[in-house]
Amino acid sequence: MNLWRYLVYLLLAAVLMLPMIVPLGLPFGEEIPNLSAPLARMETVAPRMPAAGEMAVKTGKIPPPGMGKMPPGGMKGAGGQQPAEPPIEATVPHPPPSDMAQNPTERLYRAIDSLPPSSLILLGVDFGASSQAEMLPLLSNITDHIFRGGRHLLVISLADQGPLLSSVTLHNVAARHNAVYGRDWALLGTIPGEETALLRFGRDIRSVFTVDLMGNPMEEMPLMNGVNNAVQISLAIDLSESEAMPVSYVKMLGSLGLPIGAALTASAAPNLMPYLQSRQILGLAAGLPGAAHYEMLSGKHGPGLAALDALSLGGILLILLIVVGNLTRIRSK
């Protein structure tokens, strides 16, 4: 009996280790239902404000004096002052609007892929040790895609554990692409203050950080030359174990005109679907299926596919063992 038990243990270990050696690429379902696909076929027409004359015809009432006309000298506020100038549009490249018919993971991939070399991408690492099994493959794949295209990376965190958990992965991926720290990428550290500090970071980076995580002065890093606020950033992507952090990015940095993407654990991703459908979030990758799909889009076999293959094979083997155990029990009776 002990011999059979040892043989089962060896078989289970072999099955779980096989994907780490031989890329299987097992088929898997769509990790996030593409509920936004029907919206891509709908034409959205912005409502038009009726002119003063049209209002008079429709309602039979005379509009108040001055309605529909621009006063001399332009619009003025209550104090007689000219209103503030609209914010200056960013001169850096931004991803094009996402194709709603595409899978959410593919939208995130296309958003990064559309950016030219030397584009600066902001990456938020907002996850803890309990979710690193899902988040580290996503972090590895996304940073690999960023560096592979010659883009630059700026890493921050709203979570205390984020910089420590992501540091080894970031350095390993950067080394594979010969990305030089301080010139091609930088890890700034944790932002205390959450949403308020995140908004302040978007408006003035040096009001939040004067040195990076290792104590290097910001002024001595070539990466930060001319980078003062969110206007110089092309895209922000938040990797989080809950939907709260990406929502903070949407509210604080999205309000400054910065496009937002996200990568979450599989359990938290459905809560971001309204933001995905409204295009406040360009794309979304979720859990190990999202990491595996990202690798398939990149055309490589990495930790996402290996972990998902092992998980799938482990589940299949457990089902087979349950069936064999029940058949053996029935025969013994």
Phi, psi and omega in degrees: 000318180297326180296316177297322179296317179295322178295322177295319178297318179294320178296317179297317179296320180294319180295320181288330180275340184302315181296336179288339183256314183244120178292116182269320180062047180298145178291143178222158182286171179293124188290331178229123177302130183278073183289346183274352184301317179298334181292335182291339182265001180262139177268127180260120181247121180290136179294144181256132179287123180294145178288168183298320180294321178295322178296322180293323180291318185286321185262343183076009181247150179275127180293157179300152180302137177090349181290133180083002177241149177269123179295153179303137179087001178088179180288142179227154178279188184295329181272009180081009182263151175293141178294161182296148178294146176296153181299145180290132181289146181293141177267353179279155180291142175240153177297148176291165176304140184289148176277112186292345179278350182274160174296144181305322177294320178294326177296319177296317179299314181293326179298316178289318185294336182282347183276136181285168176303152180074002173293142181262124180245133177265128182240124176260126179251093188241059178223161182249185184295331183292339183242012185292336178297327177273324190275327182295320173299322176296317179299316181298315183291318182291315180293325176299318178295320181295310182290328182297330179268010179073021181271163181257155188227134175235122188247129175227177179206143171260353180252144185296321185277346186306307182298322182290320181288331185265347189299314183295315179299316181298315180294321180294316179294318179298322179294324179296331182254011180057034177280126184271130179292136181092334177255316182255336180202162179205145176250105187280324179118200186270140175262110175281140179112353175053236191298318181298315179291327179295320176294320178295323176299317180296330181271326181204100185298321185284353172280346178253318181238129170250337175225163177273190184296329180269002179090009178284131179298140181299325184291342182266000180262120179303331181301328187266004178295119179078001179260106184243335183203189184292345181295330181271005181254138183273327186201144174240133179233127180252126176256113190219158176266359176216165181281349186296319183292311177300326177296322176296322177297318179297315184289318187269310182270327176296329178292342177268005178092009182272125176296143185237135170236170184210155171220122188230171169292157184298328182285335183267341187299319182302333181289346179263002183301320178300324179288329177289320180291327179275001179066017170288336171242126185290320184201163187210127173246136188233121170060199180296321175300321177294320178295319179294318179296322179297319179293323178295323176294326179281345180075033180219163177254121184224199184294332180293310179295320180297314181293321180290322176298315179298320179295318180293315180294322177298319177295318179297317181294320178297321177297317179297319179295323177295317179297313180297319179297319179292320178296319178296321180293321180294318181293324180294336179282000000 
